[in-house]
Amino acid sequence: MSVRPPTDPRPGARVAFITHYTELYGANLSLLNLIEGLSGHGVRAHVICPESGDLLGALERGGVPVAVLPFEWWVSTDRTADGVARRALRNVRRLRAVAAQLREWGTDLVYSNSSVFAIGAMAAAELDLPHVWHLREFGDRDYDLWPDLGPSLSRLVFRTADATVFVSHALKQAFLGNRKVRNSHVIYNGVGNEATFAERRRAADALRGRRQPFTFVLVGRFRESKGQAIAIRAFARLAERFPDTRLLLVGGSGATGDQAYFDECRALPARLGVADRVEFWGYIPDPERAFLAADAALMCSRNEAMGRVTAEAMSVCRPVIGYDSGGTSELIAPDRTGFLYKGGPDALAGCMARYVADPALARAHGEAGWELARSRHTTEGYAAQIHAVIAGVLGRG
């Protein structure tokens, strides 16, 4: 995916986005959607990345200025006093380069695209610039990441931002509880512009009536929290009743994945006797192809802040079976656009069996999901809401 070059020639705010990794997964795909949409509002985007990677090529093709400047996260899976001190010291040393780049770009506003780093807040304070924090992950629940400053103090730091954006009400509740915090917003990610939604609908319609085993797909990096092993076990139970079925697992271990877990999942289908019906596709840059190859999608993560792939599956007219927690519970309308389940493989397999037994129901849920996603997850709507936040912070509303 690449960002379209800006089409609005009017001068606008210079917003420097800072992202914490450079693979083309959820947070960065949403960032690309956002930059594309904001260009129509006259926002001039610049991006700071900690390293080289696929994201840089997508940005450069869209004419977005990029700088590679290393910095440290302020969270860790193994928080020690020594590790906290080292990360803090490195960030203090690297702050000068980040601040210099922001100054060179003539930045009007700093936009941190994740909760896992604080360099954006530090640089904004150094230059006396407004700062927006876009929180996209629970941290401890979904990635086992614990804040260096501890939960209470880190949440206090988030509240010092000029605005905070949460990708779901569940995430906002996790960070703020019932507190009413000024200028905090819940804005769901966009997953495609209006034309893309129309194209995906046409592509899905063209596949109606094809003959293939009923196929499920799960898209995501291989981590235990994403639940690929649960999906495989549920599929094995399903295959006992419905042998003519198939499961696609799309994603790799990647820089933030888990190679040991990936290897475990690769071995599991053979142990369960379904190796010939489970396919591992590896990482693909655009999951649309995987969703079109399937009849229904799975979201087995038990702590998904939003779940971009849930909205992406819906945009391709695919129903989604998701674990009933976090942002997933907000995205899926039970018995209308998919199913929500609680429990383990048996509960999931029961939902899967309903679609295999009644493919017409799966198609109806997929079409309803497209309508819902079209109303809630377009790039245009997403960018308009974020632009309102930025304009409000800059006093240009």
N, C-alpha and C positions, 0 to 999 in steps of 0.2 A: 504494500500500500504506500502511496506517496501523497504528499500534500499538493493540492493544486496551487499554482502561483496566484498571488493576490490579484483580484480583479477590480477592487475599488481604489481609485487613485487618490482619494481624499487623504490628507494627512491625518493620522490618528495617534492614539497612545502607543508608545513603544513598551511592549511587555516582554520581560525576560523570563522565560519558563526554565525551571531547573528540574531535571529528571534524574532518577537514581540508578538507571541501568540503560542498556542500549539494545536489548532484544526487542523484537516486535511482538510482545505479549500485551495483555490487557491494558495496563496503565499507559503504555506508550501508544498503543493503537487509539485509545481514547484521546490522548494528547494530539495525535495527528488529526483526528476528526475535529477537535476543538480549534486547532490553528486554522484548518481549512474554513470552518464556519466563521471564525472571528475576522478573517480577512474581508468578508463581506460587510463587516461593521467598521472597517478602516483600521483595525488593530494591526500593528506591525510587530510580528512575533520574532523573537530571537530565542535561542535555546542553548543552555549549558548542559553538557553531558560529562560524566566522570571518566569515560573511556570511549574508544572507538567501537563501532558496531553497526548493525543493519539500520538502526534508526537514523544515523547520520546521512546515509544515502537517500533515504526517503525525504528527509528535510532538505537536503541540497537540491534534489530534483524539483522541489517546490519553491526554490529560491529563498529559503529561510536561513539566515545567518546562524552558524553553529560554532561553538567553542568547546574544545575538549579540555576540561580542567578537573583534575582529580580532587575528590573530597571524601570524607569519611561519613558513614551512617552514624546516627546516634542511638542505634538499637543493636542488639546482639543476641545470639542464641545462648551465649555463655558469658553472662555479665560478671566481670571481676573488677576489683578496684584498679588493678594495673591496666586492664584493657580500656576501662573508661578514661583513665588519665591519658593513655596513649592516643586514643581517638580524639579527645578534646584538644590535646596539644597539636596534633596534625592539622586539625581544622583551623585552629588559630593561625598556624603558619600559612595555610592555603587560602585564608580569607583575603589576603592582600591581592592575590591574582584574580579571584572572583570579583572583588569590588572594583578592581581596575578595569576588568572587561565590561562590567555593567556601566561604569562611567564612560568608557569609550563608545558604547552603543547609545548613550544618551537615554538610558532607561528611565521610564516614568513609574513603573510598577514591577515588583518582583513577585513571581508566581511559583510557589513550590508545588510540584506535581505529585507529592507523596508525603506521608507522615514519617518516613523512616530516616530523614535527614533534617538538620537544622541550619545548614550553611546558608540557605535562602533567607531565613529570619535574621541570621547574623549579618549578612551582607546588607540587607535592607536597613537594619539598625545602624550599621557603620556609615551608610550613605544618606540616612534620614529619608528613606523612600517607603512608600506604602507597600504592604506585604499581604498577599492572599495565600492561604494554605488550603490545598485540596487534599482531603483525607480520603484514601482509597482502600485501606486495609485495617483490620482489627489489630494486627501485629502479633500479639501473644496468642490469640486463638487460632489464626489461620497460618502463620508462618513461624510460630514459637520464637518471636522476636520480642525482647524485653528492653524497655528504654533505660538508657544510662542514668537518667536523672530519677528513675522510679516513676510509677504511673501517676501519682498525684501531682508531682512537680512538672512532669512533661505535659500533662493536660493543662496546667496553669499557663505554660509557655504557649500552647496552641491558642489559648484565649487572648493572648496579646496581639495576635494577627489582626489586621484591619478588617478582614473577613475570613470566615472559614466555610469551606464547601464540603459536604459529606455526600457520598454516593448512595446512601440509603438512610432511611429513618432508623434502622437497626444500628447502623454505625454511629449515627448521631447520639442515640440513646446510650451506646457503650461508652462514648467519650464524655458526654455532658450530663447523662442521667436526666433528671427532670429540670435541670437548671435552664433558665432562659438567658441565653448568651446573645448579646448584641451582634447583629450582622452575621449570623450563622444560617446556612442554607442547605437544604437537601435538593440535589440536582442529579438525576440519573444520567448516566453516560449515553451519548449518542453512538450509534453503530453504523451509520450510513446516511447519506443525504436522501432527499425525497426521490430523486431519479434512481438511486441505487435500490431503494425499497421497491420501486416499480419494476426494475429489471429482475430482482430476485423473485418477485411474484410471478413474472412471466416465465422465468426459468423453472420454477416449481410446477407451474401449470403444464409446461411442456412435458414433464415427466409422469404425468398422470397416466395410469393404465400400464405402466411398465411392469414386466414380470421379473421379480427377484425375491430372494428370501427376505422376510421382514427384517429390517436392519436397524439397529440402535447405534448411536455414536456418542462418545464422550470425548470432549476436547479440553486439553489442559496439560500443563507441565506435570511430570510425574513426581508427585509428593504424596505422602501418606494422607495428608489433609484433603487431597483432591478426590480420594476414594476410588481410584481405578481398581484396586483389589476387590473392593466391595462389588463393583459393577461386574467383574469377572465371575465372582462367586454367585451373584444373582443370575447372571446369564446361564451359568451351568445348571442351576435349578430350573430355569425357564426351558432350556433345551431338552430336559427330560420329558417335558410335555409337548414341546413344539420344536422338533428337530430341525425344521426348515427355517432357521433364524440365523442372524449374523450379528456380531459386535465389532465395531471399529473403535480403536483407541488412537487418538491423534494427539501428538505432542512428544517432546523428548525430555530428557533430564535437565538439559540446559544449565546455565550458570547458577540458577536459583532452584534447580530441581534436586533430585535425590537419586544418584546412580544406583545405589544398592536397592532402593525400592523399585526402580525401573527394572532391574535384573530379576527381582522377585516376581514382578508382574509378568515378565516375559516367560517365566517358567511355570506360572500358575495354570494357564489353560491346559497344558499337557497333563499336569497332575490331575486335573478335573475332567479330562477326557473330551475337551472341546477345542483342542488346538487348531483343528481344521476349520473352525467357524469364528475364530477371533483373529482379527487383523490389526497389526501395529503399523500405523502409517508414518510414524515419526513426526517431526515438526514440519508444518507447511505454513507459509506466510499468510495465507488467507483461508480461513476455515470454511468459507462458503461452499467450496467443492466437497468437503466432507459432509456438510449438512445436506447438500443435494443428493449425495450418495446414500443417505439414510432415510428412514421413515419417521424416526423419533429420536430425540436427544435426551441424554442423561446429565444431571448435575448432582453429583454425589458428595460434594464438599459440605461438611457440617458447619462450617463457619465462613461463609462467603459474604464479603462486605456488600457486594452487589451481584457479581457474576455476569461479566460482559458476554460470555458465550451463551448464556441463557437468552439474552436479548438478541444476539446474532442468530441463534437457531430460530427464534420466533420470526425474525425478519426474512427467513427463508421458508416460512410456512411450515415449520416443524414444531410439533408439540414437545413439551419438555416435562420430564419426570424429575422432580427435584426434592432434595431433603428439606424438610420443613423447619428451617431456621434461617436467621440472618436475613440478608437481602433477598435470598431466593424466595422466601415466603411472600415478599412484596411484589415480585415480578410475575409469579405464576398465579393465575386465577384458577383455583381448583375446580376440576370437572368442566372447565370452559376452555382453557388454553393448555391444560396439562394436568398432572397429578402431583400432589405433595405426599410424601411418605415419612413416617417415623419408624425407627428401628434399623434392622440390618438387612442382609441379603434377601431374606424371605419376604420382607415387606416390599422391597424394591421389585423383586421378581413378580409379586402379585400385581403390581401396577403395570409392569411390562406385559404380563399375560393378557391384560384387558385390551391392550392395543393389538396384540397379535391375533387375538380372537375376533376383534372387530376393527379392521383397518379403516373402515369408513369413519369410525369415531376418531381415530388418529388424524385423518384428513380434516375433519370438521374442527377439531381442536387446533390444528395447525393454522387453518384459515382465520380462526378467531384470534390466535396469537399474533398473526401478522397485523391484523387490524389494531390490536392493542399496542404492539411495538411501534407501528406507524404513527400512532398518536403520542407516543411517549419517548421514543429513542431516535428521532431523526437528528442529523447533524445541525440542521437549521434551528430546531427548537432548543437543543443543547447549547449551542453557541449563543443564542439570544438570551438565555437565562444567565450564562456566565458573563456575557457582555454587560448585562444590567448590573451584576455585582461589581465588575471592574469600573463601570461608569459611576456607580454610586460611591465607590472608594475614592475615585479621582475627582469627585464633585462635578462630573460632566453630565449627570443624568438630567 
